[in-house]
Amino acid sequence: MHQLKQLPGRTLQLAGQVGDGIRHAVPDKAMQWVETGAAIAALKTGGRVATRFVKRNPAVAVAAVAGAGLLWLAARRRAKRRAEAGEGGKQPRQVEARRGSRRGSR
């Protein structure tokens, strides 16, 4: 019974040793190729999932694209305003919060 309780820990330890052995045996360039392959596979899978989602829910996709466009437009306008104001322009100031009256809190 005592041996069975140690089995999961021992299994993790062996898996770690095997992983370390593979890392040391494989040259660095080969590990980069493996990582790149994994990234490409994840990208392809994500692309397939996204395509399937857009085909099933076109309205959600249109709303997401429109929202991203509005965020981009807002960021662009804000950057323009800051550029026009320059370094010595108006800077936002911090306003401290005040406590409200007690009678209005209930």
N, C-alpha and C positions, 0 to 999 in steps of 0.2 A: 504494500500500500504506500509506503514511504517513497518508493521509486516512482510510482505513478504521479505523485504530487510534484516531483521535480521535473517531469517530462516537458511541460510547456517552456519552462525556463531554459532547460538544456537545448530544446529545439531552437529557440531564439538565439542562443549562444552559437550553435552550430551554423545557423543561417548567416549570422554575422561574420563568422570565420570564413565561410565560403565566399561571401561577398568581398571581404577584405582580400582573400586570395586571388579572386578574379581581378580586382582593381590593381593589385601589384603585378599580376602576370601580364595584363593587357597594357600595351603602350598608351601614353597619354593621347596621342593622335587618334587611336582607335576608340578610346572612350569618348572623345569629342564627336566622332562619327556616330556612335551609338546614341549619344544625347541629342544630336541633330536629327537623327532618324526618329527618335521618340517624339521630338517637338513637331516634326513634320506630320507624323501619324496623328498626333493630337489635333493639329490644325486641320487636317483633312476630315477627321471625325467631327470636329466642331462645325466645320463648314457644311457637312452633310446634315447635321442636326438643325443648324440655322436655316438651311434651305427648306427642309421639311416643315419647320415651324412657320416660315413665311408663306409657304404654299397653303398651309391649313388655316392660318390666321393673317390674312393680308391687311386687315384694318389695324391690327396691333403693330404690324411692321411699319405702316404708313405713319401712325401716330408716333412711333419711336423715332423715325427719320425726321419728322416735323419738329419734335421736341429737341432733337440734337441740333437741328438747324437754328432753332430759336436760341438755344444756349450759345451757339457759336456767334450768332448775331449780337447777342447781349455782351459777350466777352469782347467782341471787336469794337463795339461802341464805347465800352468802358475804357479800353486801351486807347482809343482815339481821344477821349476826354482827358485822360491822364497825360497823354502826350501834349495836348494843347495847353494844359495847365502848367506843364513843365515841372522842374524840380522845386521852384519857389512858389508854386500855386497853392490853392487851398488844400489843406491836409485834413483828413477826418480827425475829429477830436473825440475823446472819451467822455461820456456823460455818466456820472454816478447815479445809481438807482436810489430813489427815496422810498421810505416806508409810507404806505397809504394810511388813511385814517382807520381807526378800529371799527367805527360804526358801519362802514361800507363793506367790511370783510365778511360779514355774516349774511 
